């Protein structure tokens, strides 16, 4: 089985920089390669239609209706190549456009966001099946297109990434540093879900700080400036060293259908190095049952979680539990196994049907 993962990321020259592309394309490809299959990654912009014939399956991440995509799908159909739309965000239902972070932050007009959602909805209709990162995404897609096959392959961590950082010791940081990590520039509305709790917690002791990785804009006087640490951009391969210095990470967001369907990516990255997480609820996070993952729905619960994780003995127990849990349950190899079962069975069925037709014709 030969598989091609295609990303429509804006990082055309360095697609690995895009977090979604890393998890949905590169990590999946790594898992398939480790299992002995051919798995390549490219971008839609760089894809040459002439090269499609060598693949049995083409998985397109975050497909948006375009002439290039339509050409790829038409070519794949002529070659009897299975086409898969891969999704890790609830951006295919135009009725939810107002919930988009871009709409709520008013960085993009509602009409533009709705048009983008519509283009993805139109694109999905032309694929043989849909692969999603969470059960909540699968539920939402099935509600819109009940007849289209949908299956779930969760985001998983790269073994290569983990093995490259085996030297990092799982130990408690010397002081309590909260970590907030984001690649998005419109997170102020989401951060407000925990801002008061973090402010109260930081003011309890001068030895506490909030480390911010990403373009988060904090309103004046919302948090004590002398306890804020701004991190510079980090390559993904360098992130573990920064994560390991955190006492815990915080991942707040406002309640919405789109946020509730988010994958568990931030949690598993932090947990891989024994770092607990306090997060607003998502459907996928609620599936995990491990010490060190604390779900908080409001500022009061965020503050309670911060206080609970301040206990050094309990924090140490969480570190060990998280480290072991991620390696048992949250690797890309586990998701690759799902892809292998899903696609191998269908390819074998298609081959058998072809042989049956040929025999009948003979």
N, C-alpha and C positions, 0 to 999 in steps of 0.2 A: 504493500500500500504506500503510495507516494502522495504527500499532502503539501499544498502550498497555502501559507497564511498570508493574507493581503491586508495591509492597513492603509486607511485613507487619512493618516495623520498629517498635520501641518508641518511636522518636523521631517521633511522629505530627505534632507541630507543626513540626519541622525535620528531615525525613527525610534531607537531604543530609549531616547530621552523622554518619550511620551509614556507615562505610567500605564495607561490602558493597553498600549501596544506591547509593552514589556510583558504584561501578565497574559494577555489574550493571544499573543502571537509568539514571542520569543520563548517564554517559559513553557508554553504548550509544545512548541517545536522541540525544545530541549528534552522534554519528557518522552516524546515520540522517538527521537533519535536514540535516546538511551535504551529504548525498547527494541531498537533495530530497524526502525522504519526511516524512510526518506522524508524529511520535513524541512522545507525552506521558508524563508520570510522575505517579503518584498513590500513595496508600497504600490498603491494603485497608479501613481504617477510614473513609476519606473517599470511597471509591468509590460512585458512584450507579449502580445497575443500568440506569437509564433511558438513560444515556449510552453504553452498550456498543455500540449498533447502528452507530455511526460507524467502528468498528474492524474490521480484517481479522484481526489477531493480538493476543492478550492474553498477555503474559509475566509470570508471577507469581514473584517472587523469594522463595526460602525458604518455600514453602507448607507450612502446618500445617493438618491437618484441623480444620475448624470449620464452623458453620452458614453463616456469611457466605461463606466460600470455596465451599461446595457450591452456594449460591444463584448465585454468579457463574458457576461452571462450567456449571450447568444452563441459565442464561440464554444463555451463549455457545453452547452446543450447539444450542439452539433457533434461534439466529441464524446458525448455520453459521460461527462465528468459531473460528479455530484457537487452541487453548490450549497454552501452553508453560510447563512448570515449570523455573525457573532456579535452579541450585545452584552454590555456591562452597565448600561444606564437606561432609564426609562424615558427615552426621547423619541418614541415612535407613536405616541398618542397625542395628537394636536390639542385635545381637550385639556391636557395638563400643561400647556405652554405657559400659563400664568404662574405655575409653581416653579418654573425653571429658575435657578439662581441668577441667571442673566436677566430675566424679566424682573425679578424682585429687587435686584440691585440697580435696575434701570440702566445697565450698561449696554443693553441691546433692546430694541423696541419689541413689544409683544408680538407685533405682526411678523417681524423677522424670525423670532423664535418659533412661532407657530408654523411659518413656512418651512423652516428647517426640520421640524418634527414631521410635517407632511411629506417632505422629500424622503425621509427615512421610511415612513409608513408605505409610500409608494414603492420604494426599492425592495422592501421585505417581501412583497407579493411575488417577486420573480425568482425567489430562492426555493430549492427543494425542501429545506428545513432550516430551523433556527436553533442556535446554541446560545444559551444565556449563562450568566455568572451566578445568578441566585434563583431560588424557587419563586420569590416574589415577582421577578421579571417574567418567569415562565407563566405564572398565573395571569399576569397582565396581558401577555401576548396571546395566550389561549382564549381570553375573554374577547379579544378583537378578531382573531382568526382561528376559530375552533378546529378547522380542518387541516391546518398547517402543522406538521410535526415539530415539536419543541422538546428539547432536553437540556438538562443542567450540567455544566462542567464548571465547578467553582474556581475562583482564582487560587493559585497555589504558588508556593515559594520555590525558587530555583535552587537545586542542589548545588550547582556551581557557585551561586552567590553565598550560600551558607558555608560551603567548604572553604571558600576564600577568606572566611573570617573565623576560622576555628580557633585562632589565637586569642580571641576576645573572651576574657573570663567573665562568668556570670557572678557579679558581686555587687553589693549595695554601693551606690554613689556616696561620696562623703557628705553631701548635703542634699536637701530636697529640691530638685529641679523638675518643674513640670514642662513637658514638651508639647508644642502645638505645631503640627506639620501640614502644610498645604501647598499645592501648586497653583491654586486658583486665586485671582485677585479680588474676588467679590465675596469674601467670607465674613465680613463684618457683621452681617445680619445673622449668620449662623453662629458666630462666636458669642453673640449676645445671650445665647441660651445658657452660657456658663460664666459670663463675665463677672457678675456680682459675686458668685461663689469663689472664683479665682482671686478677686480683689480682697475679699474677706480672709481667705486662706493665706495670701502673701503677707498681709498686714499683721498677721499673728506672730510672725518671726522674721527678723531681718536676714536670716540664713536661708530663706526660701526665694526662689526666682522662677520666672516663666521664660523659657527659651522658645523663640518664635522662628520657625523656618518657613519662609514664604512671604508673599506680599500682603500681609494682614494689616489693614489700617485700623488703628485703635483710637477712638475719640479721646480728646483731651480730658485728663483727670479720671478716666475710667479705671486705670490701673496705676500703681505706683511706678513711676518711670525708673527709679533707681533699682528696681528689682526685675526689670525687663532686659533680656539679652537677645539681640538680633543676630541671627546666623546668616552667613553668606550662602550663596547657592552651592549645593553639594551634588556631585555626581552620585548616581544611585549606588555605585560600587563602594563609595566612601560613607554612605549613610549609617552603616552599623556602628561605627565608632561614635557618631553623634548620638544615636539612639541609646547606646549602652550607658551614656552619661546621665540619662534621665531617670528620675525616681519613678515617674509614670508619665503617660501621655494623656492628653485630653482631646476628645473629638466631638464637640458639640454641634448640633445643627437643629434648625427649626422643624417641627412636624410637617411632613408633606408626603404625598405618595412617591414622589421622585426620590426623596432622601431615604424613605423607608425601604426602597428597593436597592440601595447601594450595596456593593460587595464589601467584604470584610477586610480589605487590603491593608489598611493602616493597622488594624489590630494584629494581624498575623506577622507583619514586619516587626512591630515592637515586641510581640511575644517571643519571636525567634531568639531574642537576646535577653529574655527574662524581664522585660519591662511591662508592668501592668498598664491597662488602659481603662479610662473612664469615658464612656461614650453615650451619646443619645441613642435611643433604640433603633435598630434596623431589623428586618425580618431575619437576615442571616446571622447577625450577632446573637439573636435570641436562641438560635439553634445550638450555640456553644455553651457548654457547662464546665467551666474550669475556674479555679480561684485566680483572681488577678484581672478578670474582666468584670467591670462594674457598670451596669446600665443605669443611666440617670435621665429622668424626663424633664427636670427643671433645675433651677439654681440651687434649691434646697438639697436635692438629691446629689448634685455634683459636689456640694460642700461636704455632705455626709460621706461620699466616696473618698474624697481627699483626706478626711480625718481618719477613716478606716485604714487607708493605705499608709498613713503616717506611723502606724505601729510597726516597728522594725522587725519584730519576730514574724508577724503575719506577712509582711512584705517579702521577707526571705522565703517563706513557704510558697508564696505566689510565683516568685521568680523561677523556682525549680519546676513547679507544676506547668507554667507556661512554656518553658523551654522544651520540656518533654512532650507536651500536648501538640505543639506545632509540628514537631518532627514525626509524630505518629499520625496526624490527621490532616495536615494542611500543606502538603507538598504538591508541586506541579506534576510529579509522577502519578499521583492518585488521579488527577484530572485527566492526564494522558491515557490512563487505563480506561476511563469512561469513553473517551474519543475512539479508542481502539475497538472496544466492544460495540459501540454505536455504528462505526463506519465499516469495520471488517465484516460484520454480519450482513449489512446491506449490500456490500460489494460482492460477497459470496452468493447472495440470493440473486443479484442481477446477473452474475456469470452463469449460474445454474439455469436461469430463465432463458438466457441467450443460447446455451447449449441445447436446451429442450426444443427451442424454436428451430434451430439448425437441424436437429435430428428429425423433427417432424417434416421439415422441408425436404430432407434427403430421402 
